[in-house]
Amino acid sequence: MKDQVDQLNRLNIPAARLDSSVDAGELQAIYQGLDDGTIKLLYVGAGAPRQRAFSGHG
C-alpha cells in the first residue's frame, strides 16, 4: 500500500494511507488533508476502522 501511495504522489496525485504503520503525526496530517480536500485518494487498511484514532475522528 505504501508503494502505491508513494507512486501516486510522485505522479502528483494526492494520496494517503491509513494502516497500522501510520504514526500519530502522519495521522493528524492525513485528517487535515481530508478536511481541507488536499487528499484525493485514501487507501484504508483492514485494521484501520478498529484503530482508536480512526474511529474517534469526526
All heavy atoms as TSV, in Angstrom:
chain	resi	resn	atom	element	x	y	z
A	1	MET	N	N	0.827	-1.188	0.000
A	1	MET	CA	C	0.000	0.000	0.000
A	1	MET	C	C	0.876	1.259	0.000
A	1	MET	O	O	0.580	2.199	-0.721
A	1	MET	CB	C	-0.919	-0.043	1.221
A	1	MET	CG	C	-1.965	1.019	1.203
A	1	MET	SD	S	-3.104	1.065	2.608
A	1	MET	CE	C	-3.367	-0.602	3.061
A	2	LYS	N	N	1.946	1.248	0.770
A	2	LYS	CA	C	2.833	2.414	0.825
A	2	LYS	C	C	3.433	2.701	-0.550
A	2	LYS	O	O	3.493	3.852	-0.966
A	2	LYS	CB	C	3.940	2.207	1.856
A	2	LYS	CG	C	4.868	3.406	1.966
A	2	LYS	CD	C	5.983	3.143	2.943
A	2	LYS	CE	C	6.898	4.310	3.143
A	2	LYS	NZ	N	7.288	5.050	1.972
A	3	ASP	N	N	3.863	1.652	-1.236
A	3	ASP	CA	C	4.451	1.841	-2.568
A	3	ASP	C	C	3.447	2.467	-3.531
A	3	ASP	O	O	3.804	3.328	-4.337
A	3	ASP	CB	C	4.945	0.515	-3.138
A	3	ASP	CG	C	6.135	-0.046	-2.383
A	3	ASP	OD1	O	6.803	0.729	-1.657
A	3	ASP	OD2	O	6.394	-1.252	-2.500
A	4	GLN	N	N	2.205	2.040	-3.459
A	4	GLN	CA	C	1.176	2.594	-4.335
A	4	GLN	C	C	0.953	4.074	-4.053
A	4	GLN	O	O	0.872	4.889	-4.968
A	4	GLN	CB	C	-0.135	1.826	-4.161
A	4	GLN	CG	C	-0.055	0.409	-4.668
A	4	GLN	CD	C	-1.212	-0.424	-4.197
A	4	GLN	OE1	O	-1.607	-0.379	-3.044
A	4	GLN	NE2	N	-1.766	-1.209	-5.112
A	5	VAL	N	N	0.866	4.426	-2.776
A	5	VAL	CA	C	0.659	5.826	-2.395
A	5	VAL	C	C	1.866	6.667	-2.801
A	5	VAL	O	O	1.705	7.770	-3.334
A	5	VAL	CB	C	0.377	5.939	-0.879
A	5	VAL	CG1	C	0.399	7.385	-0.419
A	5	VAL	CG2	C	-0.966	5.296	-0.557
A	6	ASP	N	N	3.054	6.151	-2.570
A	6	ASP	CA	C	4.263	6.888	-2.965
A	6	ASP	C	C	4.283	7.158	-4.466
A	6	ASP	O	O	4.616	8.264	-4.907
A	6	ASP	CB	C	5.522	6.119	-2.558
A	6	ASP	CG	C	5.743	6.093	-1.065
A	6	ASP	OD1	O	5.117	6.890	-0.321
A	6	ASP	OD2	O	6.555	5.250	-0.611
A	7	GLN	N	N	3.918	6.153	-5.265
A	7	GLN	CA	C	3.908	6.331	-6.724
A	7	GLN	C	C	2.859	7.353	-7.141
A	7	GLN	O	O	3.117	8.207	-7.983
A	7	GLN	CB	C	3.660	4.993	-7.423
A	7	GLN	CG	C	3.636	5.082	-8.926
A	7	GLN	CD	C	4.953	5.531	-9.539
A	7	GLN	OE1	O	6.015	5.374	-8.952
A	7	GLN	NE2	N	4.890	6.120	-10.711
A	8	LEU	N	N	1.672	7.299	-6.562
A	8	LEU	CA	C	0.639	8.284	-6.881
A	8	LEU	C	C	1.106	9.691	-6.546
A	8	LEU	O	O	0.914	10.628	-7.345
A	8	LEU	CB	C	-0.654	7.959	-6.129
A	8	LEU	CG	C	-1.404	6.732	-6.642
A	8	LEU	CD1	C	-2.471	6.315	-5.643
A	8	LEU	CD2	C	-2.018	7.007	-8.003
A	9	ASN	N	N	1.735	9.862	-5.400
A	9	ASN	CA	C	2.236	11.183	-5.019
A	9	ASN	C	C	3.320	11.670	-5.976
A	9	ASN	O	O	3.360	12.860	-6.303
A	9	ASN	CB	C	2.717	11.178	-3.572
A	9	ASN	CG	C	1.570	11.144	-2.594
A	9	ASN	OD1	O	0.586	11.854	-2.747
A	9	ASN	ND2	N	1.680	10.312	-1.579
A	10	ARG	N	N	4.176	10.757	-6.451
A	10	ARG	CA	C	5.198	11.140	-7.445
A	10	ARG	C	C	4.546	11.604	-8.746
A	10	ARG	O	O	5.099	12.429	-9.468
A	10	ARG	CB	C	6.154	9.984	-7.718
A	10	ARG	CG	C	7.223	9.824	-6.665
A	10	ARG	CD	C	8.308	8.849	-7.099
A	10	ARG	NE	N	7.843	7.485	-7.198
A	10	ARG	CZ	C	7.792	6.606	-6.189
A	10	ARG	NH1	N	8.179	6.967	-4.986
A	10	ARG	NH2	N	7.360	5.384	-6.394
A	11	LEU	N	N	3.355	11.084	-9.035
A	11	LEU	CA	C	2.622	11.473	-10.243
A	11	LEU	C	C	1.705	12.680	-9.991
A	11	LEU	O	O	0.842	12.994	-10.808
A	11	LEU	CB	C	1.789	10.287	-10.744
A	11	LEU	CG	C	2.573	9.078	-11.229
A	11	LEU	CD1	C	1.648	7.898	-11.459
A	11	LEU	CD2	C	3.356	9.420	-12.485
A	12	ASN	N	N	1.908	13.330	-8.851
A	12	ASN	CA	C	1.109	14.500	-8.457
A	12	ASN	C	C	-0.371	14.181	-8.263
A	12	ASN	O	O	-1.230	15.017	-8.523
A	12	ASN	CB	C	1.293	15.656	-9.443
A	12	ASN	CG	C	2.707	16.183	-9.406
A	12	ASN	OD1	O	3.286	16.344	-8.337
A	12	ASN	ND2	N	3.271	16.420	-10.565
A	13	ILE	N	N	-0.639	12.969	-7.815
A	13	ILE	CA	C	-1.987	12.575	-7.415
A	13	ILE	C	C	-1.967	12.480	-5.896
A	13	ILE	O	O	-1.311	11.603	-5.338
A	13	ILE	CB	C	-2.389	11.225	-8.042
A	13	ILE	CG1	C	-2.361	11.329	-9.568
A	13	ILE	CG2	C	-3.767	10.791	-7.529
A	13	ILE	CD1	C	-2.494	10.007	-10.278
A	14	PRO	N	N	-2.638	13.405	-5.212
A	14	PRO	CA	C	-2.574	13.442	-3.753
A	14	PRO	C	C	-3.266	12.230	-3.113
A	14	PRO	O	O	-4.485	12.085	-3.197
A	14	PRO	CB	C	-3.292	14.729	-3.371
A	14	PRO	CG	C	-3.679	15.409	-4.635
A	14	PRO	CD	C	-3.440	14.474	-5.763
A	15	ALA	N	N	-2.468	11.353	-2.528
A	15	ALA	CA	C	-2.984	10.132	-1.930
A	15	ALA	C	C	-2.355	9.927	-0.560
A	15	ALA	O	O	-1.287	10.465	-0.259
A	15	ALA	CB	C	-2.677	8.940	-2.829
A	16	ALA	N	N	-3.035	9.151	0.262
A	16	ALA	CA	C	-2.533	8.815	1.589
A	16	ALA	C	C	-3.036	7.423	1.948
A	16	ALA	O	O	-3.863	6.844	1.240
A	16	ALA	CB	C	-3.014	9.832	2.616
A	17	ARG	N	N	-2.537	6.892	3.050
A	17	ARG	CA	C	-2.959	5.581	3.514
A	17	ARG	C	C	-3.190	5.597	5.014
A	17	ARG	O	O	-2.510	6.316	5.754
A	17	ARG	CB	C	-1.926	4.521	3.159
A	17	ARG	CG	C	-0.679	4.609	4.005
A	17	ARG	CD	C	0.402	3.658	3.524
A	17	ARG	NE	N	1.419	3.451	4.526
A	17	ARG	CZ	C	2.280	4.372	4.936
A	17	ARG	NH1	N	2.240	5.577	4.437
A	17	ARG	NH2	N	3.174	4.093	5.850
A	18	LEU	N	N	-4.167	4.850	5.443
A	18	LEU	CA	C	-4.398	4.620	6.865
A	18	LEU	C	C	-4.177	3.139	7.111
A	18	LEU	O	O	-4.913	2.303	6.588
A	18	LEU	CB	C	-5.834	4.982	7.260
A	18	LEU	CG	C	-6.162	6.445	7.418
A	18	LEU	CD1	C	-7.644	6.622	7.738
A	18	LEU	CD2	C	-5.325	7.085	8.502
A	19	ASP	N	N	-3.140	2.844	7.866
A	19	ASP	CA	C	-2.869	1.466	8.252
A	19	ASP	C	C	-2.093	1.473	9.557
A	19	ASP	O	O	-1.841	2.534	10.130
A	19	ASP	CB	C	-2.152	0.697	7.137
A	19	ASP	CG	C	-0.805	1.290	6.763
A	19	ASP	OD1	O	-0.127	1.908	7.611
A	19	ASP	OD2	O	-0.398	1.130	5.598
A	20	SER	N	N	-1.721	0.315	10.012
A	20	SER	CA	C	-1.082	0.205	11.326
A	20	SER	C	C	0.300	0.848	11.385
A	20	SER	O	O	0.810	1.107	12.476
A	20	SER	CB	C	-0.987	-1.261	11.733
A	20	SER	OG	O	-0.214	-1.982	10.795
A	21	SER	N	N	0.916	1.150	10.248
A	21	SER	CA	C	2.252	1.745	10.256
A	21	SER	C	C	2.241	3.275	10.375
A	21	SER	O	O	3.283	3.893	10.538
A	21	SER	CB	C	3.018	1.343	8.991
A	21	SER	OG	O	2.457	1.976	7.856
A	22	VAL	N	N	1.075	3.902	10.309
A	22	VAL	CA	C	0.960	5.359	10.358
A	22	VAL	C	C	1.077	5.829	11.804
A	22	VAL	O	O	0.346	5.365	12.677
A	22	VAL	CB	C	-0.384	5.805	9.743
A	22	VAL	CG1	C	-0.601	7.298	9.907
A	22	VAL	CG2	C	-0.444	5.424	8.276
A	23	ASP	N	N	2.022	6.767	12.053
A	23	ASP	CA	C	2.176	7.277	13.413
A	23	ASP	C	C	1.225	8.454	13.660
A	23	ASP	O	O	0.505	8.897	12.755
A	23	ASP	CB	C	3.631	7.657	13.705
A	23	ASP	CG	C	4.144	8.836	12.888
A	23	ASP	OD1	O	3.350	9.726	12.528
A	23	ASP	OD2	O	5.361	8.874	12.618
A	24	ALA	N	N	1.218	8.948	14.882
A	24	ALA	CA	C	0.261	9.993	15.273
A	24	ALA	C	C	0.414	11.265	14.437
A	24	ALA	O	O	-0.581	11.882	14.060
A	24	ALA	CB	C	0.420	10.312	16.756
A	25	GLY	N	N	1.642	11.658	14.136
A	25	GLY	CA	C	1.866	12.854	13.331
A	25	GLY	C	C	1.349	12.693	11.914
A	25	GLY	O	O	0.725	13.595	11.358
A	26	GLU	N	N	1.614	11.528	11.328
A	26	GLU	CA	C	1.114	11.246	9.985
A	26	GLU	C	C	-0.408	11.190	9.973
A	26	GLU	O	O	-1.049	11.695	9.050
A	26	GLU	CB	C	1.658	9.907	9.481
A	26	GLU	CG	C	3.140	9.912	9.174
A	26	GLU	CD	C	3.652	8.526	8.853
A	26	GLU	OE1	O	3.385	7.591	9.632
A	26	GLU	OE2	O	4.310	8.380	7.808
A	27	LEU	N	N	-0.983	10.610	11.012
A	27	LEU	CA	C	-2.437	10.515	11.106
A	27	LEU	C	C	-3.070	11.901	11.145
A	27	LEU	O	O	-4.049	12.174	10.448
A	27	LEU	CB	C	-2.818	9.710	12.346
A	27	LEU	CG	C	-4.288	9.365	12.505
A	27	LEU	CD1	C	-4.771	8.499	11.352
A	27	LEU	CD2	C	-4.520	8.680	13.832
A	28	GLN	N	N	-2.486	12.793	11.928
A	28	GLN	CA	C	-3.001	14.164	12.004
A	28	GLN	C	C	-2.916	14.849	10.636
A	28	GLN	O	O	-3.847	15.534	10.219
A	28	GLN	CB	C	-2.228	14.963	13.054
A	28	GLN	CG	C	-2.745	16.363	13.252
A	28	GLN	CD	C	-4.180	16.396	13.749
A	28	GLN	OE1	O	-4.598	15.550	14.524
A	28	GLN	NE2	N	-4.951	17.362	13.302
A	29	ALA	N	N	-1.811	14.651	9.941
A	29	ALA	CA	C	-1.647	15.251	8.612
A	29	ALA	C	C	-2.663	14.679	7.622
A	29	ALA	O	O	-3.199	15.412	6.778
A	29	ALA	CB	C	-0.223	15.023	8.110
A	30	ILE	N	N	-2.947	13.388	7.726
A	30	ILE	CA	C	-3.942	12.769	6.844
A	30	ILE	C	C	-5.314	13.372	7.109
A	30	ILE	O	O	-6.030	13.757	6.173
A	30	ILE	CB	C	-3.959	11.241	7.031
A	30	ILE	CG1	C	-2.670	10.635	6.472
A	30	ILE	CG2	C	-5.189	10.626	6.372
A	30	ILE	CD1	C	-2.440	9.189	6.868
A	31	TYR	N	N	-5.691	13.463	8.380
A	31	TYR	CA	C	-7.001	14.043	8.700
A	31	TYR	C	C	-7.093	15.490	8.232
A	31	TYR	O	O	-8.127	15.918	7.722
A	31	TYR	CB	C	-7.284	13.960	10.196
A	31	TYR	CG	C	-7.611	12.562	10.673
A	31	TYR	CD1	C	-7.183	12.117	11.903
A	31	TYR	CD2	C	-8.354	11.691	9.886
A	31	TYR	CE1	C	-7.495	10.847	12.354
A	31	TYR	CE2	C	-8.656	10.413	10.314
A	31	TYR	CZ	C	-8.233	9.998	11.550
A	31	TYR	OH	O	-8.538	8.744	11.988
A	32	GLN	N	N	-6.008	16.241	8.366
A	32	GLN	CA	C	-6.005	17.624	7.892
A	32	GLN	C	C	-6.190	17.669	6.378
A	32	GLN	O	O	-6.962	18.472	5.857
A	32	GLN	CB	C	-4.708	18.335	8.295
A	32	GLN	CG	C	-4.669	19.795	7.891
A	32	GLN	CD	C	-5.754	20.610	8.560
A	32	GLN	OE1	O	-5.947	20.501	9.764
A	32	GLN	NE2	N	-6.466	21.420	7.796
A	33	GLY	N	N	-5.488	16.791	5.668
A	33	GLY	CA	C	-5.619	16.728	4.215
A	33	GLY	C	C	-7.015	16.329	3.772
A	33	GLY	O	O	-7.529	16.826	2.765
A	34	LEU	N	N	-7.642	15.437	4.519
A	34	LEU	CA	C	-9.023	15.064	4.203
A	34	LEU	C	C	-9.972	16.225	4.473
A	34	LEU	O	O	-10.868	16.504	3.687
A	34	LEU	CB	C	-9.442	13.840	5.015
A	34	LEU	CG	C	-8.731	12.539	4.665
A	34	LEU	CD1	C	-9.059	11.468	5.694
A	34	LEU	CD2	C	-9.090	12.089	3.262
A	35	ASP	N	N	-9.745	16.901	5.595
A	35	ASP	CA	C	-10.608	18.037	5.955
A	35	ASP	C	C	-10.510	19.176	4.950
A	35	ASP	O	O	-11.514	19.793	4.604
A	35	ASP	CB	C	-10.265	18.559	7.355
A	35	ASP	CG	C	-10.717	17.631	8.471
A	35	ASP	OD1	O	-11.569	16.743	8.218
A	35	ASP	OD2	O	-10.213	17.781	9.597
A	36	ASP	N	N	-9.285	19.470	4.489
A	36	ASP	CA	C	-9.129	20.614	3.577
A	36	ASP	C	C	-9.190	20.226	2.094
A	36	ASP	O	O	-9.068	21.078	1.217
A	36	ASP	CB	C	-7.867	21.410	3.893
A	36	ASP	CG	C	-6.570	20.651	3.683
A	36	ASP	OD1	O	-6.543	19.682	2.892
A	36	ASP	OD2	O	-5.568	21.032	4.324
A	37	GLY	N	N	-9.393	18.937	1.820
A	37	GLY	CA	C	-9.585	18.499	0.444
A	37	GLY	C	C	-8.328	18.287	-0.364
A	37	GLY	O	O	-8.402	18.082	-1.575
A	38	THR	N	N	-7.159	18.327	0.271
A	38	THR	CA	C	-5.921	18.146	-0.488
A	38	THR	C	C	-5.608	16.679	-0.769
A	38	THR	O	O	-4.852	16.390	-1.681
A	38	THR	CB	C	-4.724	18.804	0.214
A	38	THR	OG1	O	-4.592	18.260	1.530
A	38	THR	CG2	C	-4.895	20.310	0.289
A	39	ILE	N	N	-6.166	15.762	-0.011
A	39	ILE	CA	C	-6.006	14.334	-0.289
A	39	ILE	C	C	-7.199	13.903	-1.137
A	39	ILE	O	O	-8.348	14.084	-0.753
A	39	ILE	CB	C	-5.924	13.510	1.009
A	39	ILE	CG1	C	-4.622	13.835	1.739
A	39	ILE	CG2	C	-6.002	12.013	0.696
A	39	ILE	CD1	C	-4.491	13.149	3.078
A	40	LYS	N	N	-6.901	13.345	-2.299
A	40	LYS	CA	C	-7.948	12.952	-3.239
A	40	LYS	C	C	-8.222	11.454	-3.221
A	40	LYS	O	O	-9.279	11.013	-3.661
A	40	LYS	CB	C	-7.576	13.374	-4.663
A	40	LYS	CG	C	-7.333	14.857	-4.807
A	40	LYS	CD	C	-8.572	15.655	-4.443
A	40	LYS	CE	C	-8.316	17.140	-4.625
A	40	LYS	NZ	N	-9.384	17.954	-4.091
A	41	LEU	N	N	-7.261	10.657	-2.746
A	41	LEU	CA	C	-7.414	9.212	-2.732
A	41	LEU	C	C	-6.863	8.692	-1.414
A	41	LEU	O	O	-5.727	9.008	-1.046
A	41	LEU	CB	C	-6.661	8.585	-3.904
A	41	LEU	CG	C	-6.741	7.073	-4.060
A	41	LEU	CD1	C	-8.183	6.658	-4.349
A	41	LEU	CD2	C	-5.849	6.610	-5.180
A	42	LEU	N	N	-7.662	7.919	-0.695
A	42	LEU	CA	C	-7.255	7.379	0.597
A	42	LEU	C	C	-7.359	5.865	0.567
A	42	LEU	O	O	-8.430	5.309	0.295
A	42	LEU	CB	C	-8.149	7.932	1.711
A	42	LEU	CG	C	-7.836	7.454	3.118
A	42	LEU	CD1	C	-6.466	7.967	3.574
A	42	LEU	CD2	C	-8.917	7.896	4.090
A	43	TYR	N	N	-6.229	5.205	0.826
A	43	TYR	CA	C	-6.212	3.762	0.997
A	43	TYR	C	C	-6.415	3.490	2.479
A	43	TYR	O	O	-5.765	4.102	3.319
A	43	TYR	CB	C	-4.853	3.181	0.594
A	43	TYR	CG	C	-4.622	3.072	-0.888
A	43	TYR	CD1	C	-4.172	4.152	-1.620
A	43	TYR	CD2	C	-4.823	1.859	-1.546
A	43	TYR	CE1	C	-3.933	4.048	-2.984
A	43	TYR	CE2	C	-4.591	1.748	-2.909
A	43	TYR	CZ	C	-4.140	2.842	-3.614
A	43	TYR	OH	O	-3.909	2.740	-4.950
A	44	VAL	N	N	-7.314	2.565	2.802
A	44	VAL	CA	C	-7.589	2.222	4.197
A	44	VAL	C	C	-7.284	0.746	4.398
A	44	VAL	O	O	-7.894	-0.113	3.745
A	44	VAL	CB	C	-9.057	2.517	4.573
A	44	VAL	CG1	C	-9.327	2.147	6.017
A	44	VAL	CG2	C	-9.376	3.992	4.335
A	45	GLY	N	N	-6.335	0.466	5.304
A	45	GLY	CA	C	-6.001	-0.914	5.626
A	45	GLY	C	C	-7.119	-1.572	6.408
A	45	GLY	O	O	-7.940	-0.901	7.053
A	46	ALA	N	N	-7.153	-2.892	6.384
A	46	ALA	CA	C	-8.228	-3.656	7.015
A	46	ALA	C	C	-8.373	-3.354	8.503
A	46	ALA	O	O	-9.473	-3.349	9.027
A	46	ALA	CB	C	-7.995	-5.142	6.809
A	47	GLY	N	N	-7.277	-3.071	9.190
A	47	GLY	CA	C	-7.353	-2.825	10.633
A	47	GLY	C	C	-7.659	-1.394	11.008
A	47	GLY	O	O	-7.938	-1.104	12.169
A	48	ALA	N	N	-7.650	-0.473	10.073
A	48	ALA	CA	C	-7.809	0.950	10.402
A	48	ALA	C	C	-9.127	1.284	11.084
A	48	ALA	O	O	-9.130	2.044	12.048
A	48	ALA	CB	C	-7.624	1.811	9.153
A	49	PRO	N	N	-10.266	0.738	10.647
A	49	PRO	CA	C	-11.520	1.100	11.339
A	49	PRO	C	C	-11.551	0.683	12.799
A	49	PRO	O	O	-12.300	1.239	13.583
A	49	PRO	CB	C	-12.593	0.353	10.533
A	49	PRO	CG	C	-11.993	0.225	9.180
A	49	PRO	CD	C	-10.514	0.001	9.429
A	50	ARG	N	N	-10.722	-0.273	13.183
A	50	ARG	CA	C	-10.675	-0.702	14.575
A	50	ARG	C	C	-9.715	0.136	15.412
A	50	ARG	O	O	-9.694	0.026	16.626
A	50	ARG	CB	C	-10.289	-2.175	14.649
A	50	ARG	CG	C	-11.374	-3.094	14.126
A	50	ARG	CD	C	-11.052	-4.544	14.400
A	50	ARG	NE	N	-9.846	-4.998	13.708
A	50	ARG	CZ	C	-9.820	-5.503	12.490
A	50	ARG	NH1	N	-10.926	-5.615	11.805
A	50	ARG	NH2	N	-8.691	-5.906	11.959
A	51	GLN	N	N	-8.890	0.940	14.761
A	51	GLN	CA	C	-7.951	1.777	15.497
A	51	GLN	C	C	-8.703	2.890	16.214
A	51	GLN	O	O	-9.587	3.524	15.654
A	51	GLN	CB	C	-6.902	2.395	14.564
A	51	GLN	CG	C	-5.934	1.390	14.001
A	51	GLN	CD	C	-4.964	2.028	13.023
A	51	GLN	OE1	O	-5.206	3.103	12.497
A	51	GLN	NE2	N	-3.856	1.357	12.792
A	52	ARG	N	N	-8.327	3.134	17.434
A	52	ARG	CA	C	-8.999	4.152	18.254
A	52	ARG	C	C	-8.966	5.522	17.584
A	52	ARG	O	O	-9.962	6.229	17.547
A	52	ARG	CB	C	-8.318	4.201	19.611
A	52	ARG	CG	C	-8.954	5.124	20.568
A	52	ARG	CD	C	-8.267	5.034	21.888
A	52	ARG	NE	N	-8.911	5.886	22.856
A	52	ARG	CZ	C	-8.558	5.974	24.087
A	52	ARG	NH1	N	-7.559	5.265	24.556
A	52	ARG	NH2	N	-9.206	6.770	24.900
A	53	ALA	N	N	-7.828	5.911	17.022
A	53	ALA	CA	C	-7.707	7.229	16.402
A	53	ALA	C	C	-8.611	7.354	15.183
A	53	ALA	O	O	-9.151	8.409	14.901
A	53	ALA	CB	C	-6.254	7.494	16.007
A	54	PHE	N	N	-8.795	6.272	14.451
A	54	PHE	CA	C	-9.638	6.307	13.255
A	54	PHE	C	C	-11.101	6.495	13.654
A	54	PHE	O	O	-11.788	7.345	13.132
A	54	PHE	CB	C	-9.477	5.003	12.468
A	54	PHE	CG	C	-10.274	4.972	11.181
A	54	PHE	CD1	C	-9.787	5.574	10.043
A	54	PHE	CD2	C	-11.494	4.327	11.128
A	54	PHE	CE1	C	-10.506	5.539	8.857
A	54	PHE	CE2	C	-12.226	4.296	9.945
A	54	PHE	CZ	C	-11.721	4.898	8.813
A	55	SER	N	N	-11.578	5.723	14.603
A	55	SER	CA	C	-12.984	5.786	14.987
A	55	SER	C	C	-13.307	7.034	15.792
A	55	SER	O	O	-14.444	7.459	15.827
A	55	SER	CB	C	-13.376	4.532	15.782
A	55	SER	OG	O	-12.626	4.462	16.971
A	56	GLY	N	N	-12.301	7.659	16.390
A	56	GLY	CA	C	-12.541	8.832	17.200
A	56	GLY	C	C	-12.517	10.141	16.448
A	56	GLY	O	O	-12.852	11.192	16.980
A	57	HIS	N	N	-12.130	10.118	15.171
A	57	HIS	CA	C	-12.064	11.346	14.387
A	57	HIS	C	C	-13.451	11.706	13.894
A	57	HIS	O	O	-14.208	10.868	13.477
A	57	HIS	CB	C	-11.125	11.200	13.190
A	57	HIS	CG	C	-10.982	12.449	12.394
A	57	HIS	ND1	N	-10.276	13.530	12.866
A	57	HIS	CD2	C	-11.471	12.809	11.205
A	57	HIS	CE1	C	-10.342	14.497	11.953
A	57	HIS	NE2	N	-11.067	14.075	10.923
A	58	GLY	N	N	-13.736	12.989	13.919
A	58	GLY	CA	C	-15.033	13.349	13.380
A	58	GLY	C	C	-15.378	14.676	13.804
A	58	GLY	O	O	-15.997	15.523	13.543
